Amino acid sequence: MRNQNTLAKSCHISGIGLFTGEEVNLALHPAEADEGVMFVRVDMPGRPVIPCSNRYMMVRSHRSGLQSGKATVETIEHLMAALFGMHVDNCIVEIDGPELPATDGSALPFVELIQ
């Protein structure tokens, strides 16, 4: 079993959501061990938290999504691939919209952000 990892410092990215076409701002923050990846919808009252867990998966066509109550976050697959590939187990993802930025359509911009 390997040690758990998080980010050395916070980082930010903005862009347009592929399906919503809306501008979205995303911030990645270090998290404590055993916290996992947690999405925080900073644009919603109470800043609802959506843990990245199959318990919160929602069915969507052509994208991955999570839902907790009325809070959703979609098109998470490239960020999750980058976190996994960079061995980041614990991260707080603050987002001000329902969908992550599409960037160039790959995980590379997220990998570069994490680096």
C-alpha positions as CSV (number, residue, x, y, z in Angstrom):
1,M,0.0,0.0,0.0
2,R,1.4,3.4,-1.0
3,N,1.2,6.6,1.1
4,Q,-1.7,8.9,0.4
5,N,-1.0,12.1,-1.4
6,T,-2.5,15.6,-1.8
7,L,-1.4,18.8,-3.6
8,A,1.5,20.9,-2.4
9,K,-0.6,24.1,-2.9
10,S,-3.9,25.3,-4.3
11,C,-4.3,25.9,-8.1
12,H,-7.0,27.3,-10.4
13,I,-8.3,26.9,-13.9
14,S,-11.2,28.4,-15.8
15,G,-12.9,27.5,-19.0
16,I,-16.2,26.7,-20.8
17,G,-18.2,23.6,-20.0
18,L,-18.6,21.3,-23.0
19,F,-22.3,20.5,-22.5
20,T,-23.5,23.7,-20.7
21,G,-21.4,26.2,-22.7
22,E,-21.0,28.2,-19.5
23,E,-17.9,29.8,-18.1
24,V,-16.8,27.9,-15.0
25,N,-14.0,28.4,-12.4
26,L,-12.4,25.5,-10.7
27,A,-9.9,25.5,-7.8
28,L,-8.0,22.5,-6.5
29,H,-6.9,22.5,-2.8
30,P,-4.9,20.2,-0.6
31,A,-6.9,17.9,1.6
32,E,-6.2,15.8,4.7
33,A,-5.5,12.0,4.5
34,D,-8.5,9.8,4.0
35,E,-10.6,12.8,2.8
36,G,-10.6,11.6,-0.8
37,V,-11.7,13.8,-3.6
38,M,-14.6,16.1,-2.6
39,F,-16.4,18.5,-5.0
40,V,-17.7,21.7,-3.4
41,R,-20.3,23.7,-5.3
42,V,-19.4,27.2,-4.2
43,D,-22.1,28.7,-6.3
44,M,-24.9,27.0,-4.4
45,P,-26.4,28.0,-1.0
46,G,-24.7,26.1,1.8
47,R,-21.8,25.1,-0.5
48,P,-22.9,21.5,-0.8
49,V,-20.2,18.8,-0.9
50,I,-20.3,15.9,-3.3
51,P,-17.8,13.1,-2.5
52,C,-16.3,11.3,-5.5
53,S,-17.7,7.9,-4.8
54,N,-19.7,5.4,-6.8
55,R,-22.5,6.0,-4.3
56,Y,-23.0,9.5,-5.8
57,M,-22.7,8.5,-9.5
58,M,-25.5,9.7,-11.8
59,V,-26.3,8.4,-15.2
60,R,-25.5,10.8,-18.0
61,S,-25.0,10.4,-21.7
62,H,-21.4,10.8,-22.9
63,R,-20.0,12.0,-19.5
64,S,-19.5,11.1,-15.9
65,G,-21.3,12.9,-13.1
66,L,-21.9,13.0,-9.4
67,Q,-25.0,14.1,-7.5
68,S,-25.8,14.8,-3.8
69,G,-29.2,16.2,-3.2
70,K,-29.8,19.0,-5.7
71,A,-26.0,19.5,-6.2
72,T,-24.4,18.0,-9.3
73,V,-21.0,18.1,-11.0
74,E,-20.5,16.7,-14.5
75,T,-17.8,15.9,-17.0
76,I,-15.4,14.9,-14.2
77,E,-13.6,12.1,-16.1
78,H,-10.5,14.1,-17.3
79,L,-9.8,15.7,-13.9
80,M,-10.3,12.3,-12.2
81,A,-7.9,10.7,-14.6
82,A,-5.3,13.4,-14.0
83,L,-5.6,13.1,-10.2
84,F,-5.3,9.3,-10.4
85,G,-2.4,9.5,-12.8
86,M,-0.6,12.0,-10.6
87,H,-1.3,9.8,-7.5
88,V,-3.4,12.5,-5.8
89,D,-5.7,10.7,-3.4
90,N,-7.0,13.6,-1.4
91,C,-8.2,16.9,-3.0
92,I,-10.9,19.5,-2.5
93,V,-12.3,20.7,-5.8
94,E,-14.2,23.9,-5.6
95,I,-16.4,24.7,-8.6
96,D,-18.8,27.5,-9.4
97,G,-21.0,25.7,-11.8
98,P,-22.4,22.2,-12.7
99,E,-19.7,21.2,-15.1
100,L,-15.9,21.2,-15.3
101,P,-14.2,23.2,-18.0
102,A,-13.6,21.1,-21.2
103,T,-10.2,22.6,-21.7
104,D,-8.6,20.9,-24.8
105,G,-10.7,17.7,-24.4
106,S,-8.0,15.8,-22.6
107,A,-6.6,15.3,-19.1
108,L,-3.3,17.1,-20.0
109,P,-4.4,20.7,-18.8
110,F,-5.4,19.1,-15.4
111,V,-2.1,17.2,-15.2
112,E,-0.2,20.4,-15.9
113,L,-2.3,22.3,-13.3
114,I,-1.5,19.6,-10.7
115,Q,2.2,19.7,-11.5
